[in-house]
């Protein structure tokens, strides 16, 4: 987790962080969610709104295997 958060933080552009996180989810889903849970305030805007909006706009240039993320109203 420590090594991966450093890897994600090296990127300045949120879309690059998004791509790094989606790559991690593809390779190691358990680590992806562990990292997300431990750094939720920092990473949720990267893997959810607003960065996902930009990813949608640039979808054809960054396409990866589709993934879903569900967050309950309570959470």
C-alpha positions in Angstrom: 0.0 0.0 0.0 2.8 2.4 0.9 4.6 1.8 -2.3 1.5 2.1 -4.5 0.3 5.3 -2.9 3.8 6.8 -3.6 3.5 5.5 -7.2 0.0 7.2 -7.6 1.2 10.4 -6.0 4.0 10.8 -8.5 1.5 11.9 -11.1 0.3 15.5 -11.1 -2.6 15.1 -13.5 -5.7 13.5 -12.0 -6.4 11.5 -15.2 -2.9 9.9 -14.9 -3.7 9.0 -11.3 -7.0 7.5 -12.6 -5.2 5.4 -15.2 -2.7 4.2 -12.6 -5.5 3.2 -10.3 -7.4 1.4 -13.0 -4.3 -0.4 -14.0 -3.9 -1.5 -10.4 -7.5 -2.7 -10.2 -6.9 -4.8 -13.3 -3.8 -6.4 -11.9 -4.5 -6.6 -8.1 -8.1 -5.8 -7.1 -7.5 -6.5 -3.4 -4.6 -4.0 -3.3 -6.7 -1.5 -5.3 -9.5 -1.6 -2.7 -7.1 -1.6 0.3 -5.4 1.5 -1.1 -8.7 3.1 -1.8 -10.1 2.4 1.7 -6.9 3.7 3.4 -6.7 6.8 1.3 -10.4 7.4 0.5 -10.4 11.2 0.7 -7.5 11.5 -1.6 -8.4 8.8 -4.1 -12.1 8.8 -4.4 -12.1 12.0 -6.5 -9.6 10.2 -8.7 -11.6 7.0 -9.3 -15.0 8.6 -9.1 -16.3 12.1 -9.8 -14.8 14.5 -11.1 -12.0 12.6 -12.8 -14.2 9.9 -14.2 -16.0 12.7 -16.2 -12.7 13.6 -17.9 -12.0 9.9 -18.4 -15.3 9.6 -20.2 -14.5 12.5 -22.4 -11.2 11.0 -23.3 -12.5 7.4 -23.4 -11.2 6.4 -26.8 -7.6 7.4 -25.9 -7.4 5.7 -22.5 -9.8 2.7 -22.9 -9.3 -0.1 -20.4 -11.5 -3.0 -19.4 -14.7 -1.7 -18.0 -15.0 -1.6 -14.2 -17.8 -0.6 -11.7 -17.6 1.1 -8.3 -20.7 1.3 -6.1 -21.0 3.6 -3.1 -24.1 3.5 -1.0 -25.8 6.8 0.1 -24.8 6.0 3.7 -21.1 5.7 2.8 
